Amino acid sequence: MKIKTSHLSTLLVLMGLAGSLLVLATGAAAQATLPQPGSTWIEVTTRHFVVVSEGTEGATRELATDLERMVQALGQVIAQPGGTPEKTRVVLFSSARAFEDTCTPALGRSCAGLGAALQQGASGNTLLLDGSGADGMRTAAYRELTHILVRRGSPSAPLWLDTGLVELFGSLSIHGTDVKIGRPNPGHLALVQAPGALDVPTLLGADRSSPGLVAGSWLLTHYLVVGKPDRSGQISRYLAEVGSGRSPVEACATAFGAPPDALGREVLAHAQGPAMNEIQLTPGELAADTISAPRGLSRTEALGTLALPAPAATAVAAAPGPSATAPGETPPPTGTPTGVTAIINTDLQEKQRKAFQERAAASSQKEADLYNQAVGLYNRKDYAGALRIAEDLAANANNAEVKAAAASFVKRIRAKMAAPKP
């Protein structure tokens, strides 16, 4: 079975256009009608967030608590600035339709399936969340918030570390005070274990077009934080070295105690060893006054809080990966959002739409290549290897066609592995 990437590209173009046709036809995005009359909204404030929610008080407080634990967990790896932090506004919708109806006009494109969308603006950051899919939503939320916190704590953080931390914290698991991180990513492992795929000296100075950026960054960060927890404190020293003007290679040797080539050999050994697993974090207790009591909002107040900030003059895509379709990523904003109505500059939107579609097609090409790699392993009777890649695509692929094909392939591989040996 072969996925035809030309069909994937066509599908992506159609999907990308779906959220833009009305805007291009009328010159302005549709006015969102949320919140609906009779809907109930509440607000919870924490040290780092203002959470506005269409959900229950219990669900809202749980989300607020988990977000603060996420900040605690990241703080164990990379220092956060002291003082009173700038709060990120988080808006939790109870349905995918409500999320999309607000997100789409704010970003100027369809938000279907994103789970979370970050609106960056001069007046602050707003994270919109689709509460209809809790697990996917939280993964996307943790990824987006990691971007904000890494850049806030270390503006000079190199791309590999920003990317690696985003990938790593996307796997964060929080259940009450039980916080775990580092769940292995089979797709990334399959990529980096190919001969010559992990080149740490190149990775340290990589840009967004560098091959293997996401998988390599994830593995290097996984090794430093999960495989060798005593090394995680060295990350702050590395950032200090880079911030002082030293080259990535010099900073690596000084901070991590090994030149990049030697560090690369350690990382590859980690990928094949028993430490390639998630670990338990101990973030400690949250102060009793960290999470405020829920406050009910009137419909007028709720409408006011959905007035999204105007984008910054130099907006950037939210995720660091090589494509604009990594899980949880938000494409560059288009137009000038005012409240929940966006006035669109059609020429700018057309240019950004084409760029986004090209990156989306490139991402789907990579996913299709991974799928075909799994098929090749299956044909060579490496069922375990094929299953690892297929399961990852079934869970994480952004393209619906690849995702569905991978899910079907997983069933086929498992049936083959369970069949009696001849």
N, C-alpha and C positions, 0 to 999 in steps of 0.2 A: 504494500500500500504506500503510495507516494503522495505527499501533500504538494499541490501545485502552487508555487509561490505567486504566480501571476494572478491566480484566483484570490489568494490572500490579500494581495495588494489592492485588487479591485474592491474586495469586501471592506478593507480598511478605509479606502477613499469614500465609499458609500456611507460607512459608519461615521467618519469624520464630518462628512457633509451634512448628515442628518441634523446635527445641532446647529448648523450654520445657515441652512436654507432660508429659514424665516428671517434671520437677521439680514442676510444679503438681499432678500426680496423687499423688506420694509425699511431697511436702513436703521432699525433700532430693535433691540431685543425685547421679547415679550415681557410685560409686567407680571411678576410673580404675584399670586393671590394669597400667599401664606403670611401669617397663620390663618387658617380657616376659622370663621366664627364658631365658638363653642369649644375650640381646642384648648388644652390646658398646658401652660408653660411654666417652668420654674427655673430659678437661678441658684447656683452654688458657687461660692468664691473660695479659692485656695491661695496658697502663696504664689503660685506661678500661673494660675488659670482662672478665667471666669467661664463657667460652664452653664450654658443656656440650653434647656432640654425640653423636648416634647414628651419625654418618658416619665416614668414614675419617680417618686422621691428616692426610693431605694436604688433604682438603676442609675439615677443621676449621681448620687453620692458614691456609688461603687465606681463609676467611671472616673469621677474626680479623684477618688482615692488612688485608683490604679495609675492615673496620669502622674500624680505626685510620687508614687513609688517608682515609676519609670524615670523621673528626674533624679531620684535618689540613686537608682541603679547606674545611670549614666555618670553621675557625680563620682562614683567609685572608680571610674576609668579616666575621665577627663574633667578637670576642675571647672566649676561654674563660678562666674563673677559674684562677689559678695554684694551687700547692700540690698536695696529693695528692687526685686527683679521686675522687668517689664512683663506684664501679664499678657498671655495669649488667650484670645477669646475662642471658645469651642462651642459650636452649635450642633446639638444632637437631634436628628430627626427620627421619628418613629417609623417611617416608611421610606422605601426607595423613591417613590413618586414625589414625596415632599422634598427629599434631598435633591433630586434632579430638577424639580421646578424652581428651586432657589439657586442651585449651583450653576445651572446652564446659562441663565442670563448674566450671572456675575462673571463667568469665565468666557462667555462667547462661544461655547461649544458644548456638545453633549457630555454630561457627567455620568452617563449610564455605566454601571459596573466599577466605578472608581473606588467606592468604599469611603474615601476621604479625599478632600480637595483643600489645598492651602491657598488662601488669598493673601498675598503679601502687599502691604501698602505703607505709605509714609506715616499713617496714623496707627500702625500696628499690624499684627497678623491675626487672621481669622481662619480657624480650621473647621470646615463643614464635615459632618460625619453622617453616614447612612447607618442608622441603628437597626436596620432590618436583617443585617448579616453580622452578628456580633464578632465572630472570630476574624473574618476578613477585614472588618472595619477597624478592629484594634491593631491588627498588623499594619494596615495602611497608616493609621494614626501615629503609631510608634515611629514609623519610618519618617513621616513628615516632621514630627516634633524633634527627632534626633537632628535633622538638618538645622532647625532653628537653634537648638541648644548648643550644638557643636560650633556653629558660626558665631553665636553670642559669646561662648566661652573662649574660643580660640579662632579669631578671624583669619589668622594666617595658616590654619590647618591645611595641609596638602590634600590634594584630591583623593589620593588612595586611602587616607585615614578617614576623611569625611564619608567616602563611599563604603569603606569597610564597616564603620560604626553603624551606618544606616542599615546595611545588610544584616549585621549582627543583631541589632536591637529590633529589627523586624521580626526576629524569632523569640522575642521576650514573652515569657509566660508568667502571668500574675494571677494567683488564686489566693486572695486574702493576703497573709504575710508570706506565702510561699512564692518566691520569685526565682525563676530559672532563666538562663540564657545560654545560647550556643547550640541549639538543635541543629544537627548536621543538615546541609543542603546537598542532596544527591546530584542535582544538576551542576552546581558549582564544582563539586568534587570530581565529577566525570571530566569536566573541562580542564582543571588544573593538573590532573594526574597524567595527561598526555605528555609524551617526551618533549621537553623544552618549553612547555606551556607556561611555567612559572619562572619569570625572569625578574627577580627582586630588584636588581640595580635599575632596570628600565621602569619597573612598577613605581618606584619611589618618586620618579619625576614624570609620571604618566599624565597625559591630558585626556579629555573626554573621548577622543578618537582612538585611543590606544587599545589594541586587541587584548582581550582577557582582563580588562580593567576591573570589572565587577567581581568576577570569580576570584581573581588573584588578591584583590583588596580584602574580600571577605575572609579568605583563608589566612592571610597574614595577620589580620586583626583578630581572628579566632584564635590563632596560636598565641598571640600576645596576651589576650584577655582570658581565654578559657584554658588553653593548653598549658600555659605557664603563668598562672595568676600572679606569681611574684614579679613577673615582668610588666604587669599592667601599669605599675607606678612609673615605669620607664617612659611611658607614652608622654607624660607631662614634660619630662626632661627633653624628649625628642622635639616636642613643640617649642620649648624654650630655645633649643639650639637652632631650629629653623627660623624662629622669630628674630634671632640675633643676627641672621644673615648667612649662616653656614649652609652649605649645599646639602641636599637630601642624603647623599652618600656619606659625607662627613658627619652629619647629625646622627645617622644610623650607627656608625661605628662608635661614636662617643656615647650615645644614649643607651643602645642595646648591647654594647660590649662585643660586637661582632661586625665584620664587614658584610655588605649586602649578599655576596655570594655564599658565605658561610651561613648567614641567617636563612637564606633560601633553602639550604640543605636541611636545616633544622625544621623549617616549615613543612617541607615535603615529608619528612619523617613523621611529623605530627599528623599529617593527613592520613597516614596509614597505621597509626597507633591507637591504643585504647583511650587516649585522652580526647579523641575526636568525638566528643559527646557534650551534652549540655551540663552546666554546673549550677549549683544552688548559690544564690547570692544572699547576703545578710544585710539588707538595707537599714534595719533597725526600726524602732517604733516611730510613727508619725506623732508629732505633738498633738495634744488633745484639741487645740484650737486651729489646726491646719485646715480642716474642712468646715466651712460655715454651715449653719442650718439652712435648709432649702427655703427660698423665698418665692412665693407665687407671683407671677407676672400677669398683668392685664394684657389684653390683645394689643392695645396700643403700645405698651412697653415691649412686647415681643416683636411687633413689627419694627419698632425702632432699633432693636438689637440686631435685626437682620439687615440693616443698612450697612453694606460691606464697605470697607475702606477703599479709597482710590488706590490703584497700583502705584508702586514706586516708579520713579523715572526710568530706572534701569532694572526692569523686572527680569528674573531668571527662572528657569524651570525648577520645580521643587526637588526633583530627584537628581542624583549625580551621575546616573548610569549613562551608557552610550546611547540609549534610546529614550524617547519621551513616553514610552509605554511601560516602564518598570512599574511594579505594583505600587499603587498609592501616589504615582507621580501626577502632577498637575502641569499641563502645557502652559506656555507663556500667556499671560493675560492679553486680551485684545480689547481695544477701545478704552473708554474711560468710564468705569462703573460709577454710578451715582445711586446710592441706595441699592435696590434690587433691580434697577433698570439700567442697562448699559447702552450708551450712545456709541455707535460703532464707526470707526474710521475704516471704510470699506477697503481702501488700498492696503492699509496696514494689515487688516484681517486676512485678506487674500494671500499676502506674502507669508504671514505666520502660519496660515492654514496649510499652505503647500509645504512649508518646512516641517511642520508637525507630521503631515502625512508621509513625507519621505523618511523621517526617523521611525515612524510607526511601521512602515513597510520593511525597513532594515531590521527592526526588532523581530518582526514576524518571520523574516527570512532566517534569522538565527534560531528561532524556535522550531521552524520547519526542518532546519539542518540537524538540530538535536533529535527531533523525532525520527528522522531518517537514520541517524546514528544508532538509535535504539533498535530500529528495524534490522540494521546490519548486525548488531550484536545478537539479536534473536536468531537470525539466519545462521550465525556461527555457533549457535547453541549456548551462548553466554546469556542465559536467561536472567541471572541475578543482575548483571550489568544493565541489560535492557530494561528490567523492571525498575531499577533506581531512577533512570532517566525518565521513563514513561510516567512513573508516579509523581515526579517533580513537575512535569509538564501538565499532568492532569490537575494538580493542585494550584500551580502558579502561572501557567501560560496566560498571556494577555489576549491572544487571538482565540476567538471562540471555536474556530474550526480545528485548530491544533489541539485545544483543550479537550474537545469532544472526541477527537480521534485518539488522543492519548488515553482518555478514560476507557474507551473501548479496548485499546491495546493492552492496558493493564489487566483487564479481565481475561484476555486471551493468554497472556503470559502466565498468569497465576494458574489458569486451567492446565496449561502445558506442564508447569512445574509440579502440579498435584497429580497429574496422570500417572498411572502405574508404569514403571520402566519395563520395556519389552524384554 
